[in-house]
Amino acid sequence: MNDIVTAQGAVTVPSPWAEPTPAELAAIDAEMPVIRAEVELLDAQITALDRVPNELDARRIRRARRKVLAARRSLANAPVFALLPGGAA
């Protein structure tokens, strides 16, 4: 009986460069308030899709939109050195 084997190596070879760098992790961490606010907005919109939106749903969506805008504003106004790994130069 002959064994069937592949002629190629593994497609997903683990490599050290595949992991996020500390700078990329710091950027993700800095953007996390915006990500959380956008998830909350999406959750409010999905909840409103399941039924006829009422005043409470509209308020929840408006509140979530304001949170997204506030989080984006604070990220845009953050000093650049705060976003760099290791703090200020």
Rosetta blueprint (number, residue, H / E / L):
1 M L
2 N L
3 D L
4 I L
5 V L
6 T L
7 A L
8 Q L
9 G L
10 A L
11 V L
12 T L
13 V L
14 P L
15 S L
16 P H
17 W H
18 A H
19 E L
20 P L
21 T L
22 P H
23 A H
24 E H
25 L H
26 A H
27 A H
28 I H
29 D H
30 A H
31 E H
32 M H
33 P H
34 V H
35 I H
36 R H
37 A H
38 E H
39 V H
40 E H
41 L H
42 L H
43 D H
44 A H
45 Q H
46 I H
47 T H
48 A H
49 L H
50 D L
51 R L
52 V L
53 P L
54 N L
55 E H
56 L H
57 D H
58 A H
59 R H
60 R H
61 I H
62 R H
63 R H
64 A H
65 R H
66 R H
67 K H
68 V H
69 L H
70 A H
71 A H
72 R H
73 R H
74 S H
75 L H
76 A H
77 N H
78 A L
79 P L
80 V H
81 F H
82 A H
83 L H
84 L L
85 P L
86 G L
87 G L
88 A L
89 A L
